[in-house]
Amino acid sequence: MSANGSPTGKQPTATYDSPFLKACRREPVPHTPVWFMRQAGRSLPEYRKVREGVGMLDSCMRPDLVTEITLQPVRRHGVDAAIYFSDIVVPLKAIGIDLDIKPGVGPVVEQPVRTRADLARLRDLTPEDVSYVTEAVGMLTAELGPAPLIGFAGAPFTLASYLVEGGPSRTYENAKAMMYGDPELWADLLDRLADITAAFLKVQIEAGASAVQLFDSWAGALAPADYRRSVLPASAKVFRAVEEYGVPRIHFGVGTGELLGLMGEAGADVVGVDWRVPLDEAARRVGPGKALQGNLDPTVLFAPTEAVEAKTREVLQAAAGLEGHVFNLGHGVMPSTDPDALTRLVEYVHEHSAR
Ligand SMILES: Cc1c2[nH]c(c1CCC(=O)O)Cc1[nH]c(c(CCC(=O)O)c1C)Cc1[nH]c(c(CCC(=O)O)c1C)Cc1[nH]c(c(C)c1CCC(=O)O)C2
């Protein structure tokens, strides 16, 4: 620990004292901090411009592009945190899994992981596998000034859903068939993925990320008992592995109303909530000692400004009694969102939460 309590000693005091990190630590803030999942990306014309002719995964491996794309929404919207531009499948690509991100589709895995022999393809991730991440995080923290950088990774279940299905799925039938039919293979697969995920988060924290978010986007497909038995142990392993750094750990999923308590139990400091559960009710489900992040429905941004403001006030009112609240959408920014609506939303939250 350095004098300002920053765990890696790399973090400037102004970053440690930023509203975003204070809210994550459930300390008083001058205004509710705001950032958006998928704030970098297709909603921004400047993103579409720099991505022209560059594949998604290729762009993730170029520190110059990662730095520029990560900074774009910070410059444009004045959000309280940057999120490192990458994708949840980057660490899998880095250990040699043959996959690609197909435009309009998502991650597609050439040879799905279905058998014990397939597990051998999931080797450990070393910092050298992702040296471009270390380089880009270093460039970013130098340029961001006091604004914190959030590192992230996919959680073992959500990664497994792509690896076992071979691509996006709505039902996860192959993944669930493994989970129910061969629980030992499933547990070993998730344990492997937990190690890879933890290693990937450590690289980002060691390079200067001030917080991390674990995306278990598709965990909402699971019944609580199955989540507890077959998924929570692996996610908990990831959170334990990065605990020593003392940076806030955020845990997010979609449709997780019935899982919020368990997602907190897995070891997060902040639990992400989608728009289906109001934040005051979410706080009861999560229990004391955790901050919450969320939870405006991303489709609200397609409505007129007055409607956006009314729904935003509802979120802020539901969060009024919380110890720590980070304002966000309930899921990622949709590509056809008007970027000006996002800029106005940041201003509105800052003004209407000023203390
Ligand atoms: C499930 C998941 C993925 N990737 C991610 C998740 C978890 C978050 C969530 O629940 O949305 C995480 C992710 N992917 C991306 C980010 C960037 C950081 C940010 O601004 O939030 C983050 C945090 C960039 C991206 N990742 C992807 C894009 C779009 C590709 C492009 O711009 O060409 C971006 C900006 C591709 C991707 N990658 C994935 C999908 C479903 C897609 C969309 C496919 C499509 O609609 O084209 C897998």
The ligand as an SDF file (V2000), in Angstrom:
LIG
                    3D

 48 52  0  0  0  0  0  0  0  0999 V2000
  -20.9900  -10.9090  -23.9660 C   0  0  0  0  0  0  0  0  0  0  0  0
  -19.8540   -9.9700  -24.1960 C   0  0  0  0  0  0  0  0  0  0  0  0
  -19.0150   -9.9160  -25.3580 C   0  0  0  0  0  0  0  0  0  0  0  0
  -18.1060   -8.9160  -25.1460 N   0  0  0  0  0  0  0  0  0  0  0  0
  -18.3110   -8.3080  -23.9440 C   0  0  0  0  0  0  0  0  0  0  0  0
  -19.3770   -8.9820  -23.3140 C   0  0  0  0  0  0  0  0  0  0  0  0
  -19.8860   -8.6770  -21.9510 C   0  0  0  0  0  0  0  0  0  0  0  0
  -20.6590   -7.3980  -21.9450 C   0  0  0  0  0  0  0  0  0  0  0  0
  -22.0670   -7.5320  -22.4180 C   0  0  0  0  0  0  0  0  0  0  0  0
  -22.8160   -8.2530  -21.7720 O   0  0  0  0  0  0  0  0  0  0  0  0
  -22.4100   -6.8590  -23.3880 O   0  0  0  0  0  0  0  0  0  0  0  0
  -17.5390   -7.2470  -23.2890 C   0  0  0  0  0  0  0  0  0  0  0  0
  -17.1030   -6.0970  -24.0910 C   0  0  0  0  0  0  0  0  0  0  0  0
  -16.9240   -6.0100  -25.4530 N   0  0  0  0  0  0  0  0  0  0  0  0
  -16.4890   -4.7620  -25.7800 C   0  0  0  0  0  0  0  0  0  0  0  0
  -16.3220   -4.0350  -24.5900 C   0  0  0  0  0  0  0  0  0  0  0  0
  -15.6980   -2.6560  -24.6380 C   0  0  0  0  0  0  0  0  0  0  0  0
  -15.6100   -1.8040  -23.5390 C   0  0  0  0  0  0  0  0  0  0  0  0
  -16.8510   -0.9360  -23.3370 C   0  0  0  0  0  0  0  0  0  0  0  0
  -16.9000    0.1800  -23.8810 O   0  0  0  0  0  0  0  0  0  0  0  0
  -17.7490   -1.3420  -22.5560 O   0  0  0  0  0  0  0  0  0  0  0  0
  -16.7280   -4.8460  -23.5330 C   0  0  0  0  0  0  0  0  0  0  0  0
  -16.7840   -4.5390  -22.0520 C   0  0  0  0  0  0  0  0  0  0  0  0
  -16.1860   -4.2700  -27.1230 C   0  0  0  0  0  0  0  0  0  0  0  0
  -16.9190   -4.8460  -28.2690 C   0  0  0  0  0  0  0  0  0  0  0  0
  -17.1540   -6.1850  -28.5200 N   0  0  0  0  0  0  0  0  0  0  0  0
  -17.8110   -6.3180  -29.6980 C   0  0  0  0  0  0  0  0  0  0  0  0
  -18.0070   -5.0250  -30.2610 C   0  0  0  0  0  0  0  0  0  0  0  0
  -18.6870   -4.7470  -31.5940 C   0  0  0  0  0  0  0  0  0  0  0  0
  -17.7480   -5.1020  -32.7190 C   0  0  0  0  0  0  0  0  0  0  0  0
  -17.4080   -3.9350  -33.6090 C   0  0  0  0  0  0  0  0  0  0  0  0
  -17.4370   -2.7710  -33.2260 O   0  0  0  0  0  0  0  0  0  0  0  0
  -17.0250   -4.2300  -34.7450 O   0  0  0  0  0  0  0  0  0  0  0  0
  -17.4370   -4.1070  -29.3780 C   0  0  0  0  0  0  0  0  0  0  0  0
  -17.3280   -2.6150  -29.5380 C   0  0  0  0  0  0  0  0  0  0  0  0
  -18.1990   -7.6110  -30.3110 C   0  0  0  0  0  0  0  0  0  0  0  0
  -18.9290   -8.5130  -29.4210 C   0  0  0  0  0  0  0  0  0  0  0  0
  -18.3600   -9.2530  -28.4040 N   0  0  0  0  0  0  0  0  0  0  0  0
  -19.3490   -9.9580  -27.7600 C   0  0  0  0  0  0  0  0  0  0  0  0
  -20.5820   -9.6520  -28.3860 C   0  0  0  0  0  0  0  0  0  0  0  0
  -21.9150  -10.2250  -27.9790 C   0  0  0  0  0  0  0  0  0  0  0  0
  -20.3230   -8.7460  -29.4180 C   0  0  0  0  0  0  0  0  0  0  0  0
  -21.3100   -8.0480  -30.3260 C   0  0  0  0  0  0  0  0  0  0  0  0
  -21.3700   -8.5660  -31.7200 C   0  0  0  0  0  0  0  0  0  0  0  0
  -22.0050   -7.5330  -32.6490 C   0  0  0  0  0  0  0  0  0  0  0  0
  -23.1280   -7.0930  -32.3560 O   0  0  0  0  0  0  0  0  0  0  0  0
  -21.3580   -7.1510  -33.6220 O   0  0  0  0  0  0  0  0  0  0  0  0
  -19.0930  -10.7860  -26.5580 C   0  0  0  0  0  0  0  0  0  0  0  0
  1  2  1  0
  2  3  2  0
  2  6  1  0
  3  4  1  0
  3 48  1  0
  4  5  1  0
  5  6  2  0
  5 12  1  0
  6  7  1  0
  7  8  1  0
  8  9  1  0
  9 10  2  0
  9 11  1  0
 12 13  1  0
 13 14  1  0
 13 22  2  0
 14 15  1  0
 15 16  2  0
 15 24  1  0
 16 17  1  0
 16 22  1  0
 17 18  1  0
 18 19  1  0
 19 20  2  0
 19 21  1  0
 22 23  1  0
 24 25  1  0
 25 26  1  0
 25 34  2  0
 26 27  1  0
 27 28  2  0
 27 36  1  0
 28 29  1  0
 28 34  1  0
 29 30  1  0
 30 31  1  0
 31 32  2  0
 31 33  1  0
 34 35  1  0
 36 37  1  0
 37 38  1  0
 37 42  2  0
 38 39  1  0
 39 40  2  0
 39 48  1  0
 40 41  1  0
 40 42  1  0
 42 43  1  0
 43 44  1  0
 44 45  1  0
 45 46  2  0
 45 47  1  0
M  END
$$$$
